[in-house]
Amino acid sequence: MQQGKWLARYKRHIEALACYDQLLAIQPGNYKAHSHRGEALVALGRHADGLDAYRRALTLKPDHVGAHVGIGDALRDLGQHEAAIAAFDRAIAIFPDNPDLLSGALFNINYSGSFTPAEILARHRHYGELVEIPLRANWQVHTNTPDPARPIRVGFVSGDLRRHPVGYFMENVFHELAKAPLELYAYANQPQDDDLTARIRPCFKCWRDIFDHTDDSVATQIRADGIDILVDLSGHTGNHRLKVFARKPAPVQVTYLGYFASTGLSAMDYILGNRWLMPDGDPEQYTERPYRLPDAHLCFTPPSLDIAVKPPPALANGYVTFGNFNALAKMTDNVVACWADILHAVPDSRLLLKSPPLDATDVREQVLQRFAVHGIADDRLLLEGRSDYANYFACYHKLDIALDPFPYNGGTTTADALWMGVPVLTLQGDRYVARMGTSILKILDLPEWVASSQDDYVARAARLAADVQALATLRAGLRERFVTSPLCDAPRFAANLERAFREMWQAWCTKPGFGFTRGEP
């Protein structure tokens, strides 16, 4: 069992599966082995087999929390969000005061369109109260020198300082921040490093691996390091360390990039975004104080690939190909219905979906059936699974228009599409995660690609698809527009980020101590 768990930790899932199978041949009633087997199968893209394994574990032990959580994660991957949320709720009913279960559930509800922003905030607040109440009495007054002009020591906490969207977006930014009057510290919560890790490590004055360290020990180290501003790059995503932030080890604490909603912590002082993600006058959605960057809220690091933009395939095909390369989990039933309406509105058009779970026959059949309910024939859908890095980008040559899912918009895939010259149609929503596409497209001065409602989304898709020559003209210049915009300007973005840190630090210096900066002018 332990060997299998160790192998799974380092993503050696085939070998881990073999360990669990060997154990189950000897101990067929070992419910933990069945549950871990389910985890390995899902990681390998065998979701149906993984769900069977989890359910076998629950047959043996109905209150096994790990199996309920595993079922929830697997169903989320397949876009079955209501069933996924129900699975998480069953786990939470067994251990209602487990913050890790609550955090996992928070991540999942962002995919669903069935929760209002107020309901989402209330759930995040509940998490924050559960984690912080036992800790607040032990918060210490910060003794950092309150000099507003001195170099600031900034720590970044993340489990994704590697080949991951967070790593891709931050790579060039870290290199620019390293030139600023900042002292950068990294607190890496990942079990393995890679080539991207090696490229960014020299940007930091100090790099600390914290994956196997307790929350108390990490918080103590951060305080000993004299960190002035501590930045969370994970939120409620995998390998986060929000319970470290709940101990308030730094005077100023900021959440940014890795997540797309409030952390729920009162100890988190700021959330970074911009005016499109967090418009003035927006109803309260955060326990943190919004800090609005002047333009882009992220900075794309273009891939080091020699791959050209090609003309839209509709010129040769005679029909338009829509597409989406986001995680299948973002394709809710509402999204399926909307995309089906687009296919009905644009005769002979196709929809290309590309996501790793589509390697599995049963998953492809489920997707075809979800569209068939709306009258879409199988031959209108093109389904592709996993590709290597270069072939993934080459697949954008097959798209005329990329469709942004909702309410959970694309981030990395939107940037990838634009870099490949493929325009993206988005639907502006009522929360941070549902405005990421709007933010990117408004910065590129492409307001015609931002829809205000589902009906408008369908109408715009049909109208934009009808003018293939206009698509060709836009496509020819889209990469240049993208790479010369603030979205790819690392020096500019780093300067904005440095200015944000300086203003946050100056605000704390006017009222040093615990660092309660929220609500200050």
C-alpha positions in Angstrom: 0.0 0.0 0.0 2.7 2.5 1.1 4.7 1.8 -2.0 1.7 2.4 -4.3 1.0 5.7 -2.5 4.6 6.8 -2.9 4.6 6.0 -6.6 1.3 7.9 -7.0 2.8 10.9 -5.3 5.4 11.1 -8.1 2.8 10.5 -10.8 3.9 6.9 -11.5 0.3 5.8 -11.7 0.8 2.6 -13.8 3.3 1.2 -11.2 1.0 2.3 -8.4 -1.9 0.5 -9.9 0.1 -2.7 -10.1 0.9 -2.4 -6.4 -2.7 -2.0 -5.5 -3.7 -4.9 -7.7 -1.1 -7.1 -6.1 -2.4 -6.2 -2.7 -6.0 -6.8 -3.6 -5.1 -10.3 -4.9 -4.1 -11.1 -1.4 -6.6 -8.9 0.5 -9.7 -8.5 -1.7 -11.6 -6.8 1.2 -9.0 -4.0 1.7 -11.2 -1.0 1.1 -8.3 1.5 1.2 -6.6 -0.4 -1.6 -9.8 -0.2 -3.7 -10.0 3.5 -3.1 -6.3 4.1 -4.0 -6.8 1.9 -7.0 -9.6 4.2 -8.1 -7.4 7.2 -7.7 -4.7 5.7 -9.9 -7.3 4.7 -12.6 -8.7 8.2 -12.8 -5.2 9.7 -13.0 -4.7 7.4 -16.0 -7.8 8.6 -17.7 -9.9 5.5 -16.9 -12.7 7.3 -15.2 -15.3 4.5 -15.5 -13.0 1.9 -14.0 -11.9 4.4 -11.3 -15.5 5.0 -10.3 -16.1 1.3 -10.1 -13.1 0.9 -7.8 -14.3 3.8 -5.5 -17.8 2.3 -5.4 -16.3 -1.1 -4.5 -14.5 0.6 -1.6 -17.8 2.1 -0.4 -19.5 -1.3 -0.6 -16.9 -2.5 1.9 -16.9 0.7 4.0 -19.8 3.1 3.3 -18.2 5.9 5.4 -14.8 5.9 3.7 -14.3 9.6 3.0 -11.5 9.1 0.5 -13.8 7.2 -1.9 -16.6 9.8 -1.7 -14.0 12.5 -2.5 -12.5 10.5 -5.3 -16.0 10.0 -6.8 -16.6 13.7 -6.6 -13.3 14.5 -8.4 -13.9 11.9 -11.1 -17.4 13.1 -11.8 -16.2 16.7 -11.9 -13.6 15.7 -14.5 -16.5 14.4 -16.6 -18.6 17.6 -16.2 -21.2 15.9 -14.0 -21.2 18.7 -11.4 -24.3 18.1 -9.5 -23.4 14.5 -8.8 -19.9 15.6 -8.0 -21.1 18.2 -5.4 -23.4 15.5 -3.9 -20.4 13.2 -3.5 -18.5 15.9 -1.7 -21.5 16.7 0.5 -21.6 13.0 1.6 -17.9 13.2 2.6 -18.5 16.5 4.5 -21.5 14.9 6.3 -19.1 12.3 7.7 -16.4 14.8 8.8 -18.2 18.2 8.8 -15.3 20.1 10.4 -12.5 18.8 8.1 -11.1 21.9 6.4 -9.4 19.9 3.6 -12.8 18.4 2.6 -14.4 21.8 2.6 -11.6 23.3 0.5 -12.0 20.5 -2.1 -15.7 21.2 -2.2 -15.1 24.9 -2.7 -12.9 24.3 -5.7 -15.6 22.1 -7.2 -18.5 24.5 -6.9 -16.8 27.0 -9.1 -17.5 24.8 -12.1 -21.2 24.7 -11.4 -23.5 27.5 -12.5 -26.0 26.6 -9.8 -24.5 28.7 -7.0 -24.8 32.5 -6.7 -21.7 34.6 -5.9 -23.2 35.3 -2.5 -23.6 31.5 -1.8 -20.1 30.9 -3.0 -18.7 33.6 -0.7 -20.7 32.2 2.3 -19.1 28.8 1.8 -15.7 30.3 1.6 -16.3 32.3 4.8 -17.3 29.1 6.6 -14.0 27.6 5.6 -12.1 30.6 6.8 -13.9 30.6 10.2 -13.3 26.9 10.7 -9.6 27.2 10.0 -8.9 30.5 11.7 -10.9 30.5 15.0 -8.5 28.1 16.7 -5.5 30.1 15.5 -6.4 33.8 16.0 -5.5 33.9 19.7 -1.9 32.9 18.7 -1.4 35.5 16.0 1.6 37.6 16.9 2.3 41.3 16.3 4.7 41.6 13.4 8.0 43.2 14.1 9.0 44.0 10.5 10.6 47.4 10.2 7.8 49.7 9.0 10.0 51.6 6.5 7.8 52.3 3.4 10.9 53.0 1.2 13.1 50.0 2.0 13.4 46.9 -0.2 10.5 44.6 0.4 10.9 40.9 1.1 8.2 39.0 -0.9 7.5 35.3 -0.4 5.6 33.2 -2.9 3.8 30.0 -1.7 2.7 27.6 -4.4 2.6 23.9 -5.3 2.8 24.8 -9.0 6.3 26.3 -9.5 6.7 23.9 -12.4 5.2 23.0 -15.8 1.7 24.2 -14.8 -0.4 27.2 -15.8 0.8 29.1 -12.7 4.4 28.4 -13.7 3.9 29.3 -17.3 2.3 32.7 -16.4 4.8 33.5 -13.7 8.1 32.5 -15.4 8.9 35.7 -17.2 7.4 37.8 -14.3 9.7 36.2 -11.8 12.7 37.1 -14.0 11.6 40.7 -14.1 10.7 40.9 -10.4 14.2 39.7 -9.7 15.6 42.9 -11.1 13.4 45.1 -8.9 14.2 46.3 -5.3 12.5 43.2 -3.9 14.0 40.2 -2.2 12.1 37.1 -3.5 11.6 34.0 -1.5 10.0 30.8 -2.8 8.1 28.3 -0.6 7.5 25.4 -3.0 4.9 22.9 -2.0 5.4 20.4 -4.9 6.8 16.9 -4.6 8.8 17.1 -7.9 10.6 19.8 -9.8 11.1 20.1 -13.5 12.9 22.2 -16.2 10.6 25.2 -15.5 11.5 25.0 -11.8 15.1 25.0 -12.7 14.7 28.1 -14.9 12.9 30.2 -12.2 14.9 29.0 -9.2 17.7 31.5 -9.8 15.2 34.4 -9.5 14.9 33.8 -5.8 17.2 34.9 -3.0 16.0 31.8 -1.1 14.1 28.7 -2.2 12.5 26.5 0.4 10.9 23.2 -0.3 7.9 22.8 2.1 6.0 19.8 0.7 6.5 17.6 3.8 6.6 20.4 6.4 3.8 21.1 8.8 1.8 24.3 8.7 3.2 25.4 12.0 6.8 24.9 10.9 6.3 26.7 7.6 4.6 29.6 9.3 7.5 29.8 11.8 10.0 29.7 9.0 8.3 32.5 7.1 8.3 34.6 10.2 11.9 33.9 10.8 12.7 34.8 7.2 11.2 38.2 7.8 8.8 38.1 4.9 7.0 41.4 4.5 4.4 40.3 1.8 3.4 36.7 1.4 1.7 35.8 -1.9 -0.6 32.8 -2.3 -0.5 31.4 -5.8 -2.9 28.5 -5.2 -6.1 29.4 -3.4 -8.2 26.3 -3.0 -6.4 24.3 -5.8 -4.2 21.3 -5.3 -1.3 21.4 -2.9 -2.3 24.8 -1.4 -1.1 25.9 2.0 -3.9 28.2 3.1 -3.6 26.9 6.6 -0.2 28.5 6.7 -1.7 31.9 5.7 -4.4 31.3 8.4 -1.5 31.6 11.0 -0.8 35.2 9.7 3.0 34.7 9.5 3.5 37.9 7.4 2.3 41.5 7.8 0.7 41.6 4.4 -0.9 38.6 2.7 -2.1 38.5 -0.9 -3.9 35.8 -3.0 -3.3 35.8 -6.7 -3.5 33.9 -10.0 -3.9 30.2 -9.0 -7.5 30.5 -7.9 -10.5 32.6 -9.0 -12.5 33.5 -5.9 -12.0 34.5 -2.3 -9.9 32.3 0.0 -12.4 32.9 2.8 -9.6 33.9 5.2 -9.7 37.1 7.2 -5.9 36.7 7.4 -5.6 37.2 3.6 -5.5 41.0 3.1 -5.8 41.4 -0.6 -6.9 39.7 -3.8 -5.3 40.8 -7.0 -7.3 41.3 -10.2 -8.3 44.2 -12.4 -11.4 46.4 -13.2 -12.9 43.8 -15.5 -12.6 40.9 -13.0 -13.6 43.0 -10.0 -15.5 46.0 -11.2 -16.3 48.9 -8.9 -19.7 48.6 -7.3 -19.7 44.8 -7.6 -21.6 43.1 -4.8 -19.3 41.8 -2.1 -17.6 38.6 -3.2 -14.4 38.5 -1.2 -13.2 38.4 2.3 -10.1 40.1 1.0 -9.8 43.7 -0.2 -9.7 43.9 -4.0 -6.6 45.4 -5.5 -7.0 46.3 -9.2 -4.0 46.2 -11.4 -4.1 48.9 -14.1 -4.5 46.5 -17.1 -3.6 42.8 -17.4 -4.2 40.6 -14.4 -1.7 38.0 -15.8 1.3 37.7 -18.1 1.6 35.0 -20.7 5.0 33.4 -21.4 4.9 32.5 -25.1 6.1 28.9 -25.8 9.5 28.4 -27.3 8.0 26.6 -30.3 8.7 27.3 -34.0 5.1 27.1 -35.1 3.4 29.6 -37.4 -0.1 30.9 -37.5 -2.0 29.4 -40.4 -5.1 30.7 -42.3 -8.5 29.7 -40.9 -9.4 26.1 -41.9 -12.8 27.3 -43.1 -11.2 28.7 -46.2 -10.3 25.1 -47.3 -13.0 23.1 -45.5 -16.0 25.2 -46.6 -17.4 25.1 -43.1 -16.5 26.6 -39.8 -14.9 24.6 -37.0 -15.6 25.8 -33.5 -13.5 24.3 -30.7 -12.6 24.2 -27.0 -9.5 22.7 -25.5 -10.4 23.4 -21.8 -10.7 20.7 -19.2 -13.9 18.7 -19.9 -15.0 19.6 -16.3 -15.8 23.1 -17.5 -18.4 21.7 -20.0 -21.5 21.9 -17.9 -24.9 20.9 -19.2 -25.8 24.5 -19.8 -22.6 24.9 -21.9 -23.5 21.8 -23.9 -26.9 23.2 -24.6 -25.5 26.6 -25.7 -22.9 25.1 -28.0 -25.5 22.9 -29.5 -27.5 26.0 -30.3 -24.5 27.4 -32.0 -24.1 24.3 -34.2 -27.8 24.6 -35.1 -27.4 28.3 -35.9 -24.3 27.7 -38.2 -25.1 25.1 -40.8 -22.5 22.4 -41.5 -20.2 23.7 -38.7 -18.2 21.4 -36.5 -17.2 21.4 -32.9 -13.7 20.1 -31.9 -13.3 19.2 -28.3 -9.9 18.3 -27.0 -9.3 17.1 -23.4 -7.3 14.2 -21.9 -10.4 12.3 -20.7 -11.6 12.0 -24.3 -8.9 9.3 -24.8 -11.4 6.9 -23.2 -14.1 5.4 -25.3 -16.8 5.6 -22.6 -16.1 9.3 -22.1 -16.4 10.0 -25.8 -19.7 8.1 -25.9 -21.0 10.2 -23.0 -20.1 13.4 -24.7 -21.7 12.3 -27.9 -24.9 11.4 -26.0 -24.9 14.8 -24.2 -25.0 16.6 -27.5 -27.4 14.1 -29.1 -30.0 15.1 -26.6 -30.0 18.5 -28.2 -30.2 17.1 -31.8 -26.6 17.2 -32.7 -25.4 14.3 -34.8 -22.1 12.5 -34.0 -20.5 13.7 -37.3 -20.8 17.3 -36.1 -18.4 16.6 -33.2 -14.6 16.0 -33.4 -13.2 14.5 -30.2 -9.6 14.4 -29.3 -7.7 13.4 -26.2 -4.2 14.0 -24.9 -1.3 15.4 -27.1 2.3 16.2 -26.5 3.1 19.9 -26.0 4.0 20.7 -29.7 1.0 18.8 -31.1 -1.3 20.4 -28.7 -0.5 23.8 -30.2 -0.6 22.4 -33.7 -4.2 21.4 -33.1 -5.2 25.0 -33.0 -4.7 25.0 -36.7 -7.9 23.0 -36.9 -10.0 25.8 -35.3 -11.7 28.8 -36.8 -13.2 30.1 -33.5 -12.6 29.0 -29.9 -15.6 28.9 -27.6 -14.9 29.9 -24.0 -16.8 27.8 -21.4 -18.8 29.4 -18.6 -19.1 30.1 -15.7 -15.5 28.8 -15.4 -13.7 30.5 -18.2 -10.4 29.4 -19.8 -7.2 31.1 -18.8 -4.2 29.2 -20.3 -6.2 27.8 -23.2 -7.5 31.2 -24.1 -4.0 32.6 -24.1 -2.8 29.6 -26.2 -5.6 30.1 -28.7 -4.8 33.8 -29.1 -1.1 33.1 -29.6 -2.0 30.6 -32.3 -4.2 33.3 -34.0 -7.5 31.7 -33.0 -10.1 34.3 -31.8 -12.0 33.4 -28.6 -15.7 34.1 -28.0 -16.5 34.5 -24.3 -19.6 35.2 -22.2 -19.2 37.8 -19.5 -20.4 36.5 -16.2 -21.1 37.8 -12.7 -18.0 36.6 -10.8 -14.2 36.6 -11.2 -13.9 33.2 -12.7 -16.6 34.1 -15.3 -14.9 37.3 -16.3 -11.4 36.0 -17.1 -12.2 35.8 -20.9 -13.7 39.3 -20.8 -10.6 40.7 -19.1 -8.3 39.3 -21.8 -10.4 40.3 -24.8 -11.0 43.8 -23.5 -7.3 44.4 -23.1 -6.9 43.2 -26.7 -9.6 45.7 -27.8 -11.9 42.9 -29.1 -15.2 43.8 -27.5 -17.2 42.2 -30.3 -15.9 38.8 -29.0 -17.6 39.4 -25.6 -21.2 38.4 -25.2 -23.6 39.7 -22.5 -26.0 36.7 -22.4 -26.3 33.2 -23.7 -28.6 34.3 -26.5 -26.0 37.0 -27.4 -23.3 34.4 -27.2 -25.1 32.2 -29.8 -25.9 35.2 -32.0 -22.4 36.5 -32.0 -21.0 33.1 -32.8 -23.3 32.8 -35.8 -22.5 36.4 -37.0 -18.7 36.1 -36.6 -18.7 32.7 -38.3 -20.5 34.0 -41.3 -17.6 36.3 -42.4 -14.7 33.9 -43.0 -12.7 36.6 -44.7 -12.9 38.8 -41.6 -11.8 35.8 -39.5 -8.8 35.4 -41.9 -7.9 39.1 -41.5 -8.1 39.0 -37.7 -6.2 35.7 -37.5 -3.3 37.1 -39.6 -2.6 39.8 -37.1 -3.8 38.3 -33.8 -0.6 36.8 -32.6 1.2 40.1 -33.1 -1.6 42.0 -31.3 -1.4 39.5 -28.5 2.3 39.4 -27.9 2.7 43.2 -28.1 -0.2 43.7 -25.6 0.1 44.1 -21.8 -0.8 40.4 -21.7 2.7 39.4 -22.8 4.7 42.4 -21.5 6.6 41.0 -18.6 8.5 44.2 -17.7 5.3 46.2 -17.7 3.4 43.6 -15.7 6.2 43.2 -13.2 6.4 46.9 -12.7 2.6 47.0 -12.0 3.0 44.1 -9.6 5.9 45.8 -7.8 3.9 49.0 -7.5 1.0 47.0 -6.0 3.3 45.4 -3.5 4.8 48.8 -2.6 1.4 50.4 -2.1 0.3 47.5 0.1 3.5 47.7 2.1 3.1 51.5 2.5 -0.4 51.0 3.8 0.8 48.5 6.4 3.6 50.9 7.5 1.1 53.5 8.4 -0.5 51.1 10.9 2.0 48.3 11.7 1.3 45.4 13.9 -1.0 42.6 12.9 -1.3 43.9 9.4 -5.1 44.4 9.1 -5.0 46.3 5.8 -8.5 45.6 4.5 -10.7 48.6 4.5 -7.8 51.0 4.9 -7.6 53.9 2.4 
